[in-house]
Structures are given as C-alpha cells and as structure tokens.
Amino acid sequence: MTAVLTRRPGLARLRAAGSPLHLACLAFVALVVLAALLAPWLAPHDPHTVDLGHALAAPTAGHPFGVDAAGRDTLSRLLLGARTSLLGPLGVVAFSTVAGIAIGTAAAWRGGWLGSVLSRSTELVFAFPGMLLAILIISVHGEGLLAPVLALTVAYTPYVSRLTRSLVLAERARPYVSAHQVQGHSALQICLRHVLPNVAPVVLAQSAVNFGYALMDLAGLSFLGLGVPALTPDWGRMVFDGQTAIQHGYPLSAILPCAVIVLTVVAFNVVGERWADRVARRDR
C-alpha cells in the first residue's frame, strides 16, 4: 500500500497569501503610497510655515511629532515629504526599466557586434558609481530632483539591461519563438507580444527592489544638501535639517524621517523579493 501525500488546503492558502512579514510590508507600502496621494488633505498644518518662536517644541496635541528647528510641523512635513521621496525613485525605476528592457532585448535578440557593443557599454557604467555621477551632474545643473533622477537612471539601467538580456536569451531558445518566425512574424512582433510579457514579471520584481535602493540613494543626496531645494518637504532633507535639532537635544525631527526611510526601503525590498520568488516557483 502506498500513501498519497496531499497538501492541506489551509496551508496552501496561507502560502499563497504570503508570509506575515510580506503582508506587513505590503500593507506598509500601501500606507506610504496613500499618505503621499492624500498628503494635502491629511497634513494638519502647512509644512512650509516657519514659526521660530516655537522652534524645537515638544510634541503636543496639535503637533503630535513636535516641530523642527524652523518651527515647522514634523508630521505635516513627513506626509508631504512622501510625495517627493516617492516621486524621485518612481522616475528612476520607470526610466531605467524602459531603457534597460530596450537595451537588454536588443542585445539578446540581435547578438553579433550590436549585442557586444550594447553589453560592453552597459558594463562600463558599473565601473562608475551612481552617487558620484549624480554629484557631478548636480554640481553642473544645480540642486533639484531632475538631475539626480537622470543620473541614477543611468546608473540603474545596466542592472535591468543585464537581467533582461539573460531572460530574453532563455526565451529566444524556446520552440514557440521558432514557430512564430516560421509563420513570418517579425522580431518586433515576437518580442512585444510573446517574449516581453514572459520576462516582465521578473523584471518588474527587480524594479520593485530597485525602487527601495533609489529611494535610499536620493535620500542620501538630499541629506548631503544636493537633492531637492532647501524648503521642499523631503525625508532626506528632513534628516539634514534635523541635525541642528539633535545638537540641541531634540532628535525626533531627524529620527522619524530616518525610520520612515529605512522601513520603506525594507518594505519594497521584501515585496520585490517575494514577487521574484513567486515568479521563480511558477516557472519551475
């Protein structure tokens, strides 16, 4: 007699839903995105209003997280700062993903000298630190969000390109590609209709991880005073401004944005890695 092993439905549903850590990170990502979208209506005070008479005031009912060294409400700046802090990484991920997919697909599909040139060109970017490139561009164009976003886009594109190239090479060896070629379909049609939809889940999972890293890099640039303008609500800029508060024994205005940055980066990394694991299990 042989025993038949079956999965318990409850355990299967639990695994399909995800681990508690994954669900918590997913909920946190949703909360941060909602806070960014609804920030103008959720912020209890104008984040730009300066009140030096109440600078570094302790938390109260009207200011639950206190105020910073310029007398601005910390909670309001956290909420409005979510917009800038998420918009920058979104631009980096969107531009680098589109460029990386285009370069990686062309390198894998065309091959030959074109594939070698594209592959070697993207590998050269790995030798140049993205943060250094961003600092150089900002030094030429001045502070703002556009310059660091473009610089980090250049730095992140090779990661997406290399991943896309390896995935497209694997897909091109599959029988369905040869079948479509025999039927007279063009390379563009095959890539857009069949190859890219198959590799997109893995690339998007990597993009979710890249989002967290881009957020951290942009926050680091703002902390150095090289990101958004001084009066713009931004988490990295809040940490920079909070240095004065720490020196006077009021670290809350710097600790809170630090904590939000760390939690957001970890949440996006966990969600992206979980997504990649599910895609890998599906393809086995």
ABEGO torsion letter per residue (X at the ends): XBBBBBBBAAAAAAAAAEBAAAAAAAAAAAAAAAAAAAAAAABABBAABBBAAABGBBBBAABAAEBBAAGBBAAAAAAAAAAAAAAAAAAAAAAAAAAAAAAAAAAAAAEEAAAAAAAAAAAAAAABBAAAAAAAAAAAAEBEAAAAAAAAAAAAAAAAAAAAAAAAAAAAABAAAAAAAAAGBBAAAAAAAAAAAAAAAAAAAAAAAAAAAAAAAAAAAAAAGABBBAABBBAAAAAAAAAAAAAAGBAAAAAAAAAAAAAAAAAAAAAAAAAAAAAAAAAX
